[in-house]
Amino acid sequence: MPEKVFIRNIPDDLWRALKARANLDGLTVSEAVQEAIQGFLAGHGSARGTADPWGSIIGLGASGVADVAERHDHYLAEAVDAGQRSRKQ
């Protein structure tokens, strides 16, 4: 027989978000929590949050620019500006 577990001190916003997400996924809250626990135990997440789905693409390419991490906003703005200029032409 499955164990009954009670979780106390869940912040209201987290509880509402859990119920809403479970509902969107067609799950009960219990099923959603079970899936989260299974994912955590399988290494797909951590106690601090879920695994980064984009983490596997980090470092796949070389831009030739050494300061992308520090100046990413600058480079994104340049790319947006270049895209807008090319659409106007």
C-alpha positions in Angstrom: 0.0 0.0 0.0 1.4 3.4 -0.9 2.6 5.7 1.8 0.7 8.8 2.7 2.9 11.8 2.9 1.9 15.3 4.1 3.9 18.3 3.0 3.6 21.3 5.3 4.5 25.0 4.8 4.0 25.1 1.1 3.8 28.8 0.1 0.4 29.8 -1.3 1.8 30.9 -4.7 3.7 27.6 -5.1 0.6 25.6 -4.2 -1.5 27.5 -6.7 1.1 27.1 -9.4 1.3 23.3 -8.7 -2.4 22.9 -8.9 -2.6 24.9 -12.1 0.3 23.1 -13.8 -1.1 19.7 -12.8 -4.5 20.7 -14.2 -3.0 21.8 -17.5 -1.1 18.5 -17.8 -4.3 16.5 -16.9 -2.9 15.2 -13.7 -3.9 15.3 -10.0 -1.6 17.1 -7.7 -0.6 13.7 -6.3 0.4 12.5 -9.7 2.3 15.7 -10.5 4.2 15.4 -7.2 5.0 11.7 -7.9 6.3 12.6 -11.4 8.5 15.3 -9.9 9.9 12.9 -7.3 10.6 10.3 -10.0 12.4 12.9 -12.1 14.4 14.1 -9.2 15.5 10.6 -8.3 16.3 9.9 -12.0 18.6 12.9 -12.0 16.4 15.1 -14.2 16.3 17.8 -11.5 17.7 18.9 -8.2 16.4 20.1 -4.9 17.1 23.7 -6.1 15.0 23.4 -9.4 14.7 21.4 -12.5 17.6 20.6 -14.8 18.3 23.2 -17.5 16.8 21.8 -20.8 19.3 24.1 -22.7 22.3 23.0 -20.7 23.3 20.4 -23.2 23.9 23.0 -26.0 26.3 25.1 -23.9 29.7 25.1 -25.6 28.6 23.5 -28.8 29.8 26.2 -31.0 32.6 28.8 -31.1 31.7 32.4 -31.7 35.2 33.7 -31.8 34.2 36.3 -29.2 35.8 35.9 -25.8 33.4 38.1 -23.8 30.0 36.8 -24.8 29.1 35.7 -21.3 29.9 39.2 -19.9 28.4 41.2 -22.7 25.5 39.0 -23.9 23.0 41.8 -23.8 25.1 43.9 -26.0 25.5 41.2 -28.6 21.8 40.3 -28.5 21.0 44.0 -29.1 23.4 44.1 -32.1 21.7 41.0 -33.5 18.2 42.5 -33.1 19.3 45.8 -34.7 20.9 43.9 -37.6 17.8 41.9 -38.1 15.6 45.0 -38.1 17.8 46.7 -40.7 17.8 43.7 -43.0 14.0 43.6 -42.9 13.7 47.3 -43.9 15.9 46.8 -47.0 
